[in-house]
Amino acid sequence: MTASRLRFPHPLVLLVLCVLVAAVLTWMLPPGEYDRREDPIAQREVVVAGTYHAVPASPVGPFEALVGIPKGMVDAASIIFYVFLVGGAFAVVERTGALAQLVNWLAQRLADRGLWVIPIVGFAFAWGGILIQMQEELIAFVPVLLLLTRRLGFNAVVAVAISLGAAAVGASFSFINPFQVGIAQKVAGLPLLSGWELRSVALAVAWLIWIGGTMRFARRSRVPPELAQPGGIPVAGPRQALILGIVLLTFVLFVVGVTRYGWDFDQLSGLFFLMGVAAGLVGRLGVGGTADGYVEGFRSMAFAALLIGFARGIYVVLDQGHVVDTIVHGLFAPVAALPTTLAALGMMGVQALVHLPVPSTSGQAVLTMPLLVPLSDLIGLSRQVTVLSYQYGAGLCELATPTNGALMAMLAASGVRYEDWLRFLVPVLGALVALAAVTIGMALGWS
């Protein structure tokens, strides 16, 4: 089948199939677990190397596998409700006409140089990934990005690429991301920010590759820009300006809350709910009109929100069957027999495979690094290289795997089919993987 005719099942069907495959694995793989202990340095529960042992079998049947889906929704409840409330809040803002005014103003000024939107916006979102590994949080930007890219004649794929894509690349190659390289270095006993020089160079090159690939795709797929409908949008005035000020203030509080006060999705949900209410009242929608806007937004985001719960159900089923540790143990065992260079590259590939059933990069760090650090010491592999292999393997997998609920939700919210995303992604991802391999090779030479 040619790439142009490649077509994946509906995202819900795809994720349900993944849940059922996870259930089958609980019957096929021997159940086992590692012992775990609290690590005061990483401030996380980590596995204890050399403690893998068999546990009583608990295979997951077909009905239990389906029950894993609502369990996954419960597990991801805070993220799901965040998506609903973000969608509702922006539906209210759109009803006031303020968002359309802003996009029209930007589109008019960028009409002759619209491609510059890609590096400018992509640079900003990349820092969201570099600093705090933003993913689900980016769904809040979908309405603005879609309006802007459509007005400039770009495919919706571009909206995903310059937001979640740029953030994922930033997180993958980050030198400071606390949820990925930070935790991995703590577990590996390395100083924080160690190796930042090589990581920074690789990060800059990775960003250029991603932005260059996105601009090439945007140029080839661009269509005549949408024109604003005369008379269809209210004339800009103080009321619209005040609403846009409320939106801007919300995002300022968003950044401050996450970076300084450690806000999670519960606090962010409350923040966006407040934004929508304030925008509706200032925009004279009234209480009833504001509520109608929220209902409209809930409907538009329902599919994206549910995909997050379905994706989380895959891990729930594997964990219930006690085969997550078995998968990790089985995948990393052959790496020990490889020469040092191949072992480093093999670790990167295996980390990508492990990320399929383990959707959390921080969870993957505390699961795999305690196992790989003694192994790397045994075969003479630098611990810094081991961290790089984890960072690039798990991070780049985030861009492609359907078990990444944030990715699937972002695609759904933007109206992008998974196969269309892959057609754009594959050549750029190939270049990023090659860059990661070269960077690991350079690190081997310097270690």
Secondary structure, 3 states (H helix, E strand, C coil): CCHHHCCCCCHHHHHHHHHHHHHHHHHHCCCEECCEEEECCCCEEEECCCCCEECCCCCCCHHHHHHHHHHHHHHCHHHHHHHHHHHHHHHHHHHHCHHHHHHHHHHHHHCCCHHHHHHHHHHHHHHHHHHHCCCHHHHHHHHHHHHHHHHCCCCHHHHHHHHHHHHHHHHHCCCCCHHHHHHHHHHCCCCCCCCHHHHHHHHHHHHHHHHHHHHHHHHHHCCCCCCCCCCCCCCCCHHHHHHHHHHHHHHHHHHHHHHHHCCCHHHHHHHHHHHHHHHHHHCCCHHHHHHHHHHHHHHHHHHHHHHHHHHHHHHHHHHHCCCHHHHHHHHHHHHHHCCHHHHHHHHHHHHHHHCCCCCCHHHHHHHHHHHHHHHHHHHCCCHHHHHHHHHHHHHHHCCCCCCCHHHHHHHHHHCCCHHHHHHHHHHHHHHHHHHHHHHHHHHHHHC
